[in-house]
Amino acid sequence: MRGHRVMKRVLFVCVENSCRSQMAEAFAKIHGKDRLEAHSAGSRASGKVNEKAIKSMREVGYDLNTQRSKSLNEIPAAEYEYAITMGCGDECPYVKAKRRQDWAIPDPKAMNEQDFNQVRDTIETKVLSLIDSMNRDG
């Protein structure tokens, strides 16, 4: 079909799927909604989205209450264009993906509001860079 774009699947993974990967998924949905299908999961999901993450994302106009913490066995069993870990290293089991990246983002859950928001902004910058590179790759 002419002009039809194939949505690329991107998976963001951290240990609990409560902060970093949730924010990354949200920014991917905000900035890449016509280019990619974003998912997030945790290697040991906490079962809930962190209140600080909800508050921090509310400040940029996104309601994280619409998302929930998921484990890796709850995501679509498909090949992902990118599997991006947030810095959990060996804690993340194998996921079928064409490309892998580790963003080495510190876990913000114990941070104060200002530092937490700085992590949020770093995640947004990295998501925008990812989308930009996907646009260049076609």
N, C-alpha and C positions, 0 to 999 in steps of 0.2 A: 504494500500500500504506500503510495507516494506521500511524502511529507510526514508519515507516521514514524514516531521515534520509539525505539524499544527502551523501556524503562530498565535502568541498571539497578540491580539489588546491592545495597550496602548494609553491612552489619557492624554495629558498634558494640564492643564487649568490654565489660569491666566485671569485677568480682560480684558485687551485689546487685548491679543494675538498678541503682537507686539515685545516683547523682550524675557522674560524668557521661556514661553511655546514654542516659535518658536525655540529658541536655544536647548531646551530639545528634541523637535521633530527632529531637525537636527542631534544631537548627537545619538539619538536612531536609525536614519536611517544609520548613519555612522558605528556605532559599533554593531548594532543588526539586520542588514539588512536580515540575513538569519534566524532570530529567531522571529522577531516581526514586526507587522504592526503598525507604529507610526502615530498618529494624534495629532493635537493641535487645541485649540479653546479658545475663550474668552467669558466670561459672558456678557461683553459689548464690543464687538470687535471694535477696532479703524478703521479697514478697510485697514491699511497699516503696513508693517513691519518697525520697528524703524531703522533709518539710522545707529545709533551706533551699533545695533545688526548686521546689514549687514556687517559693517566694521570689527567688532570684529570676526565674523565667517569667514570672508574672510582670516583673519590672520592664521586660522587653516585649510584653504583649502576648505571651504564649502561656496557655493553661496546661500545665503538666498534670493536672488532675484527670485529664482525658487519657493518660497513659498509665500502665501498671508495670510493676517489676516482673520480669519473665526470666525463666531459666532457658538454657540453650536448647533443651528438648521441646520447648514450646514455640520455637520459631519455624518458619517454613523450611522444609528439608530440600533446599535447592542450592545450586551453585551461586555464590555471591561474586560480584565484580570485585568488591573490596571487603576484607574482614579487618576491621581496625580495632586494635586493643588500646585501652586507655593508659596502659602502664602496668598491667597486672602480670606481665611476663609469663612464667610457666604455669600460672593458675588457669590459663585459658586453653581448653582442650581444642583439638583439631576441628576446624570448620572448613568445608569445601569452598575454596575461594581462588579466583584467578590471581589476585594480588593481596598482599598482607602489609600492614603498616602497624607500628606501635608508636603512639603519640607521646608516651612517657609523661602523662599529665598527672600531677600529684592529686591524691584523694582529698577533696576539699571538705569532707563532712565535719571535721573538727575545727575548721578555719572560722575566723570572724567574718562578718558580712562583706567587708571591703575585699578581703583576700578571696573569698568565695566568688564574688562577682568578677574578680580578675581572672580566675580559672574559667568561669563562664565565658568571658570575652575571648580568652585564648581558644577555647573550644569552637566558638563561632568563627574566629579567624581561620582555624584549621579546616573547618567544614567548607567555608567559602573557597579556600585554596584547593581542596579536594574537588569541589564542583567545577572550578576553573580548569583543573587538569583533566577532568572527565570531558569537559567541553572541547578541549584541545585534542584529546584522543579520539573524539567522535563518539 
